[in-house]
């Protein structure tokens, strides 16, 4: 009986923590996107395709360009 009590307490506390995290995950706003960032900052940065880095292309001799 003495060995079961710590296991029960540990399992109940882990279950409670998982339940709390599950409840908190439901409060994360999923639909708010750029409009929230616009309210926080007047300057919103948008990347264009030319702003992205060039991919590393393999050459035939094992080196990369």
GICOR-V919697 format. One record per backbone hydrogen bond with DSSP energy under -1.0 kcal/mol. NH is the residue of the N-H (numbers start at 0). CO is the residue of the C=O. Records with the same first field share a line. If there is no record, write none. Layout:
NH = CO / CO
This chain:
4 = 0
7 = 3
8 = 4
9 = 5
10 = 6
11 = 7
12 = 8
13 = 9
14 = 10
15 = 11
16 = 12
17 = 13
18 = 14
19 = 15
20 = 16
21 = 17
22 = 18
23 = 19
24 = 20
26 = 23
27 = 24
35 = 32
36 = 32
37 = 33
38 = 34
39 = 35
40 = 36
50 = 47
58 = 62
61 = 58
64 = 56
